[in-house]
Amino acid sequence: MINEISEWMDPFEENMGSFLDWVLTKTLISPAKQSLAWQQKEEWQDRGKKMLSDKIDVTAFLVWFVENYPESAKVMKENPDYQYKFKSAPQRNTLRCHK
């Protein structure tokens, strides 16, 4: 009789185990992964913003440098920090279509 119950319970336990794995995955693991992914996305966006805020707008700097040469070369030799007047504007995370 015990063998009969054991034989009947084995497939049930296998199915319940699969069902419990599925329930845990859907209710606990997937939301946790989504939450982590969202936090990582925000963290990388913050890092990107910080990196861009530390940079200068090279195009604006070069335009100024060429248009004002040779005076601009003197300015840069005397005051290398002058380049920081060309700080980049914060970038937006949007795409625009040109028509």
C-alpha positions in Angstrom: 0.0 0.0 0.0 2.8 2.4 0.8 4.4 1.6 -2.6 1.1 2.4 -4.3 0.9 5.8 -2.5 4.5 6.5 -3.3 3.9 5.7 -7.0 0.9 7.9 -7.1 2.7 10.8 -5.3 5.9 10.9 -7.5 4.2 12.3 -10.6 2.1 14.7 -8.4 5.3 16.0 -6.7 7.0 16.4 -10.1 4.0 18.4 -11.4 3.7 20.5 -8.2 7.4 21.2 -8.2 7.1 22.5 -11.8 4.0 24.5 -10.8 5.7 26.0 -7.7 8.8 26.9 -9.8 6.5 28.6 -12.3 4.6 30.5 -9.5 7.9 31.6 -7.9 9.3 32.8 -11.2 6.2 34.8 -12.1 5.5 36.3 -8.7 9.0 36.8 -7.2 11.8 36.5 -9.6 10.5 38.3 -12.7 9.4 41.4 -10.8 12.8 41.5 -9.0 14.6 41.3 -12.3 12.5 44.0 -13.7 13.1 46.2 -10.7 16.9 45.6 -10.9 16.9 46.4 -14.6 15.0 49.6 -14.1 17.4 50.7 -11.3 20.4 49.9 -13.5 18.9 51.9 -16.3 18.5 54.9 -14.1 22.0 54.5 -12.7 23.5 54.4 -16.2 21.5 57.4 -17.2 22.7 59.3 -14.2 26.3 58.3 -15.0 25.9 59.4 -18.6 24.5 62.8 -17.5 27.4 63.3 -15.1 29.9 62.4 -17.8 28.4 64.8 -20.3 28.2 67.6 -17.7 32.0 67.3 -17.2 32.7 67.7 -21.0 33.0 70.7 -23.2 31.2 71.3 -26.5 34.2 70.6 -28.8 32.4 72.0 -31.9 31.7 75.4 -30.2 35.3 75.5 -28.9 36.8 74.8 -32.3 34.6 77.3 -34.0 35.7 80.0 -31.5 39.3 78.9 -31.7 39.4 79.1 -35.5 37.4 82.3 -35.9 39.5 84.1 -33.3 42.9 82.7 -34.2 45.7 83.8 -33.4 44.2 85.6 -30.4 42.5 82.4 -29.3 45.9 80.6 -29.2 47.2 83.3 -26.9 44.2 83.0 -24.6 44.5 79.2 -24.4 48.3 79.4 -23.6 47.7 82.0 -20.9 44.5 80.5 -19.4 43.9 76.8 -20.3 40.7 76.8 -18.1 39.1 79.1 -20.7 38.0 76.0 -22.5 35.4 75.4 -19.7 33.4 78.3 -20.9 32.3 75.9 -23.6 30.5 73.5 -21.3 28.0 71.2 -23.0 24.4 71.8 -22.4 22.5 68.9 -20.7 21.4 66.4 -23.3 17.8 65.3 -23.5 16.8 61.8 -24.1 14.5 62.4 -26.9 14.5 61.6 -30.6 13.2 64.2 -33.1 12.1 63.6 -36.6 13.1 66.1 -39.2 10.6 66.6 -42.0 
